[in-house]
Amino acid sequence: ALLIENLFYFTLVDTGASVRDPALIAEILKIANEDCVTRVKVLPAVKKCELIRLYSEAKILLHPSIYEGLPYVALEAQAVGLPIVASTAVPPEAVIHGVTGFRVSDPQDVHTFAKYVEMLLNDDNLWKRLSIAARRHAEELDCKKAALKYLSLCNGT
């Protein structure tokens, strides 16, 4: 609600079962109160090409997850140059604090999430630096490159 009150726009895209929960959607829209509801969009599951378009139209990816492995969403978003603001549930291999985005230790610490989002949205130089680094980072995490590096290690070359 802090970010919504500061006139930011959000799109929540269904990438899992949680967004299909009508009670969760109702709670999100309730939090967004009457004045802000037009700035929060909740979308159903979308095809990959539509997801890429949504990433391309976004300024950042907010990922306040409580539990994660290595989330594709963070890698996909960085591939199009989106800096990430994520909880530390997202591993440091996916989001490098201060380089490709920011990591918040408490996923319920909305003030710290809001601080980082506002920093990125209000500082074009910071956003650009993290955007470029995010894109490069995603390229380094390419599965073909990783497989070649692994084979190289196995072969001792």
C-alpha positions as CSV (number, residue, x, y, z in Angstrom):
1,A,0.0,0.0,0.0
2,L,2.9,2.4,0.6
3,L,4.0,2.2,-3.0
4,I,0.5,2.4,-4.3
5,E,-0.2,5.6,-2.2
6,N,2.9,7.1,-3.9
7,L,1.3,6.8,-7.3
8,F,3.2,3.8,-8.6
9,Y,1.5,1.3,-10.9
10,F,1.6,-2.4,-10.4
11,T,0.7,-5.5,-12.5
12,L,0.5,-8.8,-10.7
13,V,0.8,-11.7,-13.2
14,D,-0.2,-15.3,-12.4
15,T,2.9,-17.5,-12.6
16,G,1.5,-20.0,-10.1
17,A,-1.6,-21.1,-8.3
18,S,-1.6,-18.4,-5.6
19,V,-2.9,-15.7,-8.0
20,R,-5.8,-17.9,-9.0
21,D,-7.1,-17.7,-5.4
22,P,-10.0,-15.3,-5.5
23,A,-9.6,-14.5,-1.8
24,L,-6.0,-13.4,-2.4
25,I,-7.0,-11.2,-5.4
26,A,-9.8,-9.6,-3.3
27,E,-7.3,-8.9,-0.5
28,I,-4.8,-7.3,-2.9
29,L,-7.5,-5.1,-4.3
30,K,-8.8,-4.3,-0.8
31,I,-5.3,-3.1,0.2
32,A,-5.1,-1.0,-2.9
33,N,-8.2,0.9,-1.6
34,E,-10.8,2.7,-3.8
35,D,-8.6,5.6,-4.9
36,C,-5.7,3.4,-6.0
37,V,-7.5,0.4,-7.5
38,T,-7.0,1.6,-11.1
39,R,-3.3,1.4,-10.6
40,V,-3.2,-2.3,-9.6
41,K,-3.9,-4.9,-12.4
42,V,-4.2,-8.6,-11.6
43,L,-3.7,-10.7,-14.7
44,P,-4.4,-14.4,-15.2
45,A,-1.7,-16.7,-16.5
46,V,-0.2,-15.4,-19.7
47,K,1.7,-17.0,-22.6
48,K,5.5,-16.6,-22.6
49,C,5.4,-14.0,-25.4
50,E,2.9,-11.9,-23.4
51,L,5.0,-12.2,-20.3
52,I,8.1,-11.0,-22.2
53,R,6.1,-8.0,-23.4
54,L,5.0,-7.3,-19.8
55,Y,8.6,-7.5,-18.6
56,S,9.6,-5.1,-21.4
57,E,7.0,-2.5,-20.3
58,A,8.0,-2.7,-16.6
59,K,10.5,-0.6,-14.8
60,I,11.4,-3.1,-12.0
61,L,10.4,-6.6,-10.8
62,L,9.3,-6.7,-7.2
63,H,9.7,-10.2,-5.8
64,P,8.9,-10.3,-2.0
65,S,8.9,-14.1,-1.8
66,I,9.0,-16.1,1.4
67,Y,10.5,-19.2,-0.1
68,E,12.3,-19.7,-3.4
69,G,14.8,-22.0,-5.1
70,L,16.2,-20.3,-8.2
71,P,13.2,-18.4,-9.5
72,Y,12.9,-18.2,-13.3
73,V,11.0,-15.0,-12.9
74,A,14.1,-13.1,-11.6
75,L,16.2,-14.5,-14.4
76,E,13.6,-13.8,-17.1
77,A,13.1,-10.2,-15.9
78,Q,16.9,-9.6,-15.8
79,A,17.2,-10.9,-19.3
80,V,15.2,-7.9,-20.5
81,G,17.1,-5.5,-18.2
82,L,14.8,-5.3,-15.2
83,P,16.5,-4.6,-11.9
84,I,15.0,-6.7,-9.1
85,V,13.9,-5.9,-5.6
86,A,13.5,-9.2,-3.9
87,S,13.6,-10.8,-0.5
88,T,16.6,-12.8,0.6
89,A,14.6,-15.9,-0.1
90,V,15.7,-15.3,-3.7
91,P,19.3,-16.6,-3.6
92,P,22.2,-14.2,-4.1
93,E,23.1,-16.1,-7.3
94,A,19.9,-14.8,-8.8
95,V,19.9,-11.2,-7.5
96,I,23.2,-9.5,-6.6
97,H,22.5,-6.9,-4.0
98,G,23.5,-3.4,-5.2
99,V,24.5,-4.8,-8.6
100,T,21.5,-6.3,-10.4
101,G,18.9,-5.2,-7.8
102,F,18.4,-5.2,-4.1
103,R,17.7,-7.9,-1.5
104,V,15.6,-7.4,1.6
105,S,16.1,-9.7,4.5
106,D,12.5,-9.7,5.8
107,P,9.9,-10.4,3.1
108,Q,7.4,-8.5,5.2
109,D,9.5,-5.4,5.6
110,V,7.4,-3.2,3.3
111,H,9.3,0.0,4.2
112,T,12.6,-1.4,2.9
113,F,11.0,-2.8,-0.2
114,A,9.4,0.7,-0.8
115,K,12.7,2.4,-0.2
116,Y,14.5,0.4,-2.8
117,V,11.6,0.7,-5.3
118,E,11.5,4.5,-4.9
119,M,15.3,4.7,-5.2
120,L,15.2,2.9,-8.6
121,L,12.2,4.8,-9.9
122,N,13.6,8.2,-8.8
123,D,17.3,7.8,-9.8
124,D,17.7,7.2,-13.6
125,N,21.4,6.6,-13.3
126,L,21.0,4.0,-10.6
127,W,18.2,2.3,-12.6
128,K,20.3,2.3,-15.8
129,R,23.4,0.9,-14.0
130,L,21.4,-1.9,-12.4
131,S,19.5,-2.6,-15.6
132,I,22.7,-3.1,-17.6
133,A,24.2,-5.3,-14.9
134,A,21.0,-7.3,-14.7
135,R,21.0,-8.0,-18.4
136,R,24.7,-9.1,-18.3
137,H,24.1,-11.2,-15.3
138,A,21.2,-13.0,-17.0
139,E,23.4,-13.7,-20.0
140,E,26.0,-15.2,-17.8
141,L,23.4,-17.5,-16.3
142,D,22.4,-18.9,-19.7
143,C,22.0,-22.7,-19.4
144,K,24.2,-23.4,-22.4
145,K,27.1,-21.3,-21.0
146,A,26.7,-23.0,-17.6
147,A,26.8,-26.5,-19.2
148,L,29.9,-25.6,-21.1
149,K,31.6,-24.3,-17.9
150,Y,30.6,-27.4,-16.1
151,L,32.0,-29.6,-18.9
152,S,35.2,-27.6,-18.9
153,L,35.6,-28.2,-15.1
154,C,34.9,-31.9,-15.5
155,N,37.5,-32.1,-18.3
156,G,40.0,-30.1,-16.3
157,T,40.4,-27.4,-19.0
